[in-house]
Amino acid sequence: MKIAVTAQSHDAEGAMDGRFGRARCFAVLDDASDAWTFVDNTQNLNAAQGAGIQSARAVSETDAEVVITGNVGPKAFATLRAAGVRVYLCDAATVREAVEAFKTGKLTETDDSNVEGHWV
């Protein structure tokens, strides 16, 4: 399984980013091989609109089955859901802590967005 986490840097020990659409990058863990890859998301940091949808497409292209983030808007959530990606909300300090919380069953899948559209 691949697990994507919103991140502020290309480092699994680095800080988790609380934003989905405007996250600096996505840290993607391939749970089968324990290998990390990082997907840059800087093109959406200052986007006037559409950041959530474009970010959701970028995550779905990694074949991630799960996204862990602090906040997700309605359009991003709908795009992730349409791609079959499950969303979990988390306020962990680091990317690795977020993954560990998921693996140990401490996170609950969300069934809706938790912020309004165009949230920065």
C-alpha positions in Angstrom: 0.0 0.0 0.0 1.2 3.5 -0.7 0.5 6.2 1.9 0.8 9.9 1.0 1.3 12.5 3.7 1.3 16.3 3.2 4.7 17.5 4.0 6.7 20.7 4.4 10.0 19.2 3.0 11.4 16.2 1.2 12.1 14.5 4.5 10.1 11.8 6.3 11.4 13.2 9.6 10.3 16.7 8.6 7.2 18.5 9.5 3.8 17.5 8.3 2.0 20.2 6.3 -1.5 20.9 7.7 -2.8 21.9 4.2 -3.6 19.5 1.4 -4.0 21.6 -1.8 -1.2 24.0 -0.8 1.1 21.6 0.8 4.7 22.1 -0.1 5.1 18.5 -1.1 3.7 15.0 -0.6 5.8 12.3 1.1 4.7 8.9 -0.3 5.6 5.7 1.6 5.5 2.4 -0.3 4.6 0.2 2.7 5.7 -3.0 0.9 9.2 -1.8 0.3 9.5 0.8 3.1 10.7 3.3 0.4 9.9 7.0 0.4 9.3 9.2 -2.7 8.5 12.9 -2.6 6.2 14.7 -5.0 6.9 18.5 -5.3 3.7 20.6 -5.1 5.2 24.1 -5.4 3.1 24.9 -8.5 0.0 24.9 -6.3 1.4 27.0 -3.3 0.3 30.3 -4.8 -2.4 29.1 -7.3 -5.4 31.4 -7.4 -7.7 28.5 -7.7 -7.7 24.8 -8.4 -4.9 23.9 -6.0 -6.8 21.2 -4.2 -8.0 19.5 -7.4 -4.5 19.6 -9.0 -2.9 18.3 -5.8 -5.4 15.5 -5.6 -4.6 14.5 -9.2 -0.9 14.5 -8.4 -1.4 12.3 -5.4 -3.6 9.9 -7.3 -0.9 9.6 -10.0 1.4 8.1 -7.3 -1.1 5.2 -6.8 -1.5 6.2 -3.2 -4.4 4.5 -1.5 -4.4 6.8 1.5 -3.7 10.5 2.1 -3.0 11.8 5.6 -3.4 15.6 6.0 -4.5 18.2 8.5 -7.1 19.8 6.3 -8.8 19.1 3.0 -11.3 21.2 1.0 -14.5 19.9 -0.7 -13.2 19.8 -4.3 -9.9 18.1 -3.3 -11.8 15.6 -1.2 -14.2 14.8 -4.0 -11.3 14.4 -6.5 -9.5 12.1 -4.1 -12.6 10.1 -3.4 -13.3 9.7 -7.1 -9.8 8.3 -7.5 -10.4 5.8 -4.8 -8.0 7.5 -2.3 -9.1 7.3 1.4 -8.5 10.5 3.4 -7.4 10.6 7.1 -7.0 13.8 9.1 -4.1 14.1 11.5 -2.3 16.8 13.4 1.0 14.9 13.9 4.2 17.0 14.1 6.2 14.9 11.5 5.4 12.9 8.4 6.7 9.7 10.1 4.5 10.3 13.2 1.5 10.6 10.9 2.3 7.3 9.2 2.8 5.6 12.5 -0.5 6.9 13.8 -2.2 5.5 10.7 -0.4 2.1 11.0 -1.4 1.7 14.6 -5.1 2.5 14.0 -5.1 5.9 15.7 -6.5 7.7 12.7 -10.1 7.5 11.5 -11.0 7.9 7.8 -12.9 11.1 7.2 -16.1 11.0 5.1 -16.1 14.7 4.1 -13.9 17.8 3.8 -13.2 19.7 7.0 -12.6 23.2 5.5 -14.4 25.4 3.0 -13.1 25.9 -0.6 -10.3 28.4 -1.2 -9.0 28.0 2.3 -5.4 29.1 2.6 
